[in-house]
Structures are given as C-alpha cells and as structure tokens.
Amino acid sequence: MEVSWFLPSRGDGRDVGPATTDRGHSAAALRRRPTLEYLAAVAQAAEQAGFAAVLTPTGSGCEDAWVVCSALVPLTSRLHFLVAFRPGFVLPTLAAQQAASFQRLSGNRLRLNVVTGGDPVEQRAYGDFLDHDARYARTGEFLEVLRRCLAGERFDVAGEHFAARDAGLVRPPDVVPPVYLGGASPAAEEVTARWVDRYLTWGEPPAMVAPRLDRVRERAAAHGRTVRFGMRLHVVARDTPEQAWAEADRMLAGMPASAIAATQERFARMDSVGQARMTSLHGGAAGDGARSLEVAPNLWAGIGLVREGAATALVGSSEQVAERLAEYAALGVDEFVLSGYPHLEEAWRVGEEVLPLLAREPVGAR
C-alpha cells in the first residue's frame, strides 16, 4: 500500500472550502495563502512524515501545478509530485517534453494526473467547448500521443483532435512517469483501460467502489493490460472516535447555508458522473450533525457540501481510519491520496498516527 498527500495550491485553513475553483470563495477556509513558503512547508512535512507523493490540483482557482511542483523540487529530496493538468489545454507533444524535462531535473519524481474536466462553465472559460464524451475521446488521443513520445517513438499522427508530423522527443526520459486518471463514466473507464497506469476513484462506500474496480479490471484485461487503483480521501483522525466526530461537527458548523446552496447549484450544472455520485451521498443537505451524513462506517459525506471533487472523509480514531483503509486495500485499492484540514498539521498527524498502523499486519484482520 502506498499513501500520498495533497498540496493545497488554492489556499488552506481549518475549515472546508473549494479546492480548485475561483468560485465559491470562503475566506475562513483560505486563511493561509498558497505562498511558496507555505506550500514548501506542506510538501516537506509530507516527505518527512512518510508520504510517497503530493497531488497538486488543477483549476481556475489554483496556482498552476507545473509551476508549483517545479519550484518545490529543489526544496525536497525524495517526494514525488503528482501533477494535475487538463489534456485539452496543451498539445500532448509539449506535455511530453515538459514531463521529460521534469523527470531529468527532479531525479525521476514526476507522476502525471490527467484531468479531463467536469464543469462545462469552467471549461468554456478556458476556451474549451467540447461535451463530456468528446472530452474523453480527446483525452484518449492525447494519452496515445503522450505515451508514444515518452516511449521514445518517432511517428506521424492524424487524429480527430491532434495531428503531428515526425513527432517524438529528442531526449525521452529514462523513467517514464506513471499516468493517473479519474472518472466514473463508461468513457472514462474505457480510456483508463487503454492508456492509464493508475485509476483514481473518490472515496465512495465499499459497495460502490468494488463494482467499479471490477469493470475497469475487465476492460483493461480485454486490451491485454493491468491497472493499479488509487483512492482520494480526506481524513479526520483523532485519539478517540468522539474527538474525531466533534471535529467533523465543527467543520460542518463552519459551512454557511448560503455556501452550501451555491455549491450545490454549481454541481447540478456539471456533466461529471463522478461528481454526481459524490453529490448523491449527501443529497445537498447538511442533515442533523455530522453523524447524520455517515454513509458507511466512518465515511463522512459532509466535505462535499462545499467542496468539489473528493468529497468524503474517514472520521474516527487513528485505528478506525487505518482499518477502513485496509478494507479498501482488500478490495484492490493499491494507493491512497489523503488530505486533512489544515494540510500542514494534518500531514504530521496522519503520518505519525495512521501510517504506522498500516504497516502492521493485524490491521486488515480486525
């Protein structure tokens, strides 16, 4: 099992807020600005606490992930960087060149998180007017070209979305970075099966996760491939379950009704299947206390009332959180990308209190 952390490149704080968008600003959730000094502190804490990598998001409200991670490379020594970017906003040949340069300059510490996009309003603001399935078709073409470049091929390509003559890298990387992709639609699963190394899911209840992993396994096998699985989750771990749920109640109390309503209105216009699945867990309502939104043992859906994307948290004692992670691992989840508010202090807490439990054999059997 491999565990990574999240880099809050929109800003950070004790409260929950949007992670990637420029809409739905929450001052309380963004008291800590995403300065180089603060992001370096989070990255260094993650490295020293034992995390393998940091996921750096992409979106209109974030600092650019390529720039941020490049700046953090010399400030860390072992940490890998999972760089998120939109495949429709850059040519795959250029992305391959960026990836090769990053690998050489970082000592092979790059991972690529390809984000197709799920908010049509945000996509149009960037200049992208394709619909959902067309975006995934473009992602598939993008990944084919990207992977051929990274593999050192020299080739011509003439697709619906990308065309190039005598494409290829002068200096392909010695170590090809792994490609991550998330998405719950059939189109996303098919692209994953053909071109992706590691498929990311958001933290759904185990009964929802298992059939998705099975489908992707089967699709990948049909192409003669195997895929690793990852999961993106928040964590509220404390010494006791009561303390953890009290913290979840505090977070919930910090979500104004107006912010919840505005966020849910934005989610309703999206064409992301994964976002719709996340929203279905809480239904857009705060309920009666945090425990009312516990959708599986220790799995809290309250984060998604005001945050896009990954919208669930494991809430409980460190032992309970480790047990739930072990249960997902038993389903076939190979790695986790965790986060907590604020990300600096929680990187230390989870690294010191949860990660050691995952290394103990009895955790999965409890």
Summary of the structure (lengths in Angstrom):
residues: 366
radius of gyration: 19.6
end to end distance: 17.2
largest distance: 61.7
contacts: 1314
relative contact order: 0.15
helix: 48%
strand: 18%
